[in-house]
Amino acid sequence: MKITVKEALTNADIELEAEPEDYNGEQGLRIVFPDKDSFVMVEKNGEWQVVDEEDVNPELVAAVAQALKPHSRYNSL
C-alpha cells in the first residue's frame, strides 16, 4: 500500500510503501522510503509504534501513524 506524508522540515510530500510484515509474531507494516531505507511499525493498544529502529524522526512517525489509522480500522491489523 502506498501512503503519502509531509516531510517534517521541507513540508514536501514523500511517497512511502507500507508492506505487511510479521514482527516477532505480531502483524506489522514495514515502511519503505524511496531510497529503500525502512522501519517496522506495529499497532499496540490502538497506537502505531516503531519497533525495530530508535532514530526515526518522531514527527515522521506521527505522520505515518496518522496515515495508517484508517487502514488499521478497516483491515483489522
N, C-alpha and C positions, 0 to 999 in steps of 0.2 A: 504494500500500500504506500502511496506517496503522500507525504504531508508537507505543507509549506509553512515556515515560521519566519519571523523577522529576526535578523541578526542584531544582537544587542547594541553593538557600537555604531554600526552604519545604518541600521534600520532597513537594510536591503533584504529582499526575500531570499530564503535559502530553501531549496527543494531537497528533502530528505526521503530516504526509503526506510520503511518500517517493516522488518521481516520477522515472522514468528520464530521464536527460539525457546527451547527447553533450557531453563537455567536451574540446575540442581533440583529438578523435579517440579519447578514452578513454570507456568506459562508466562513467557515474557516476549518482548519485542526488541530486536537488535535495530538500533537507529544508525543508519549508514549515511555519512556525508558524501557529497560529490567526489571528494578526494579519497574516498574509501576508508577514512578513519571511522570508528564506530564505538558504540557503547550499548549495554543492555539495560532496559528498564523493565521492572516488574511492578504490577499493581498490588499493593498491600493495604488493606483496610480503606479502599477507595482512593488511595493516593499513589501516583506513579513515582517510583524511586529508581535512581541509578544504582545498580548492584555490582558492577564489575570495574568501575573506574572511580577515582577520587577527585580528579582535577577537571571536572566538567563545570562550565560556567553555570551558576545557579539560575541566571535569567534564561539561558537556553533550555535548561531542564524544565523550568516553569512553562515556557512557551510550548515545548514538546508535550508536556503533560496536559496542557490545555487543549492542544490539538487532538490528543488521544482520548479525551473524555467521551466524546460521542461514540467513538469506536468501541470502547470498553462497555458502554451502556447497551449498545445494540448487539454486540458479539459475545458478551459474557466471558471476557478474558479473565 
